[in-house]
Structure formats: structure tokens, C-alpha cells
Amino acid sequence: MMFEPLTLIALLIAVAALMLCLWQGRRIAALGARLQRAEQRVNQVGETFQGLSAGARGQGEHLARVESDMARLRERMEQLATEGGGGGAAFNQAIRMARRGTSAAEIMETCGLSQVEADLVVLLHKELQD
């Protein structure tokens, strides 16, 4: 049984087209799987980013509260320092010393403040020089 040359060429082209379709089908399936993995990674990164963003917001709110508390403490300390009495003069001197960078230990000795009071004065007023 002899095939005509034209029929043989058409058969070869059909087989080649079928093989090309099969190869392209596998390639499309592989690319689809790769795309799915990439989408999963994007979703994971998005979830991580949302978690980090929520944490940063929480830290920002906490920092704002701490700064507000520090401002209130600083105002109260200055109010105590300006009120009359011997303690006010000691606090005024302690505040001036802290602004110059004096240590809490030296402020305790010079002004007669307790360790906690001297530490608080230094904490609240040393940063004003920065």
C-alpha cells in the first residue's frame, strides 16, 4: 500500500501539529502551576505585610501615648519646681543641671533629691539639650 506523496506530507504535518499541541499543553500546564505558586507567595507576602503594618500602627500608638505621658510628667515637674518652698528651688536647680548633661548621682548630691527624683529629672530634661 503506497501513499501518495501529498498524503504522506499531510500526515507528517498532522503528526507534527499533534506533537506540538501536546508539547504546548504540557508547557501551559507547567506555567499554570508556576503562576499558582507565585500567587500563593504574593498572598503570603501580603499577609506578612498586613501583620507588620498592624504591629507598626500599634507601636506608633504606644509611642504617642508614651510621648504624651512624658510631656505631662515634664509639665508637672516644672510646675513643682516653680511652686514655692525649698523643694521648688532644688527642682529648678536639678532641671538646669540635667539640661547641661549632669548625671543623676551628681544631681542627688547637689540638690538633695532622692534617686528616683533625680532619675526622673534627668529622664525628662536631658533630652531638651539634644
Residue pairs with C-beta under 8 A, 6 or more apart in sequence:
3 11
70 124
73 120
73 124
74 124
74 125
77 91
77 95
77 120
77 121
77 124
77 125
78 95
80 87
80 88
80 91
81 88
81 91
81 92
81 94
81 95
82 88
82 92
90 111
90 112
90 113
91 111
91 113
91 121
93 110
93 111
94 107
94 110
94 111
94 113
94 117
94 118
94 121
95 121
95 125
97 106
97 107
97 110
97 111
98 107
98 121
98 122
98 124
98 125
98 126
99 125
99 126
99 128
99 129
100 129
101 126
101 129
102 110
102 122
103 122
104 115
104 118
104 119
104 121
104 122
105 118
107 113
107 118
107 121
107 122
108 114
108 115
108 117
108 118
111 118
113 121
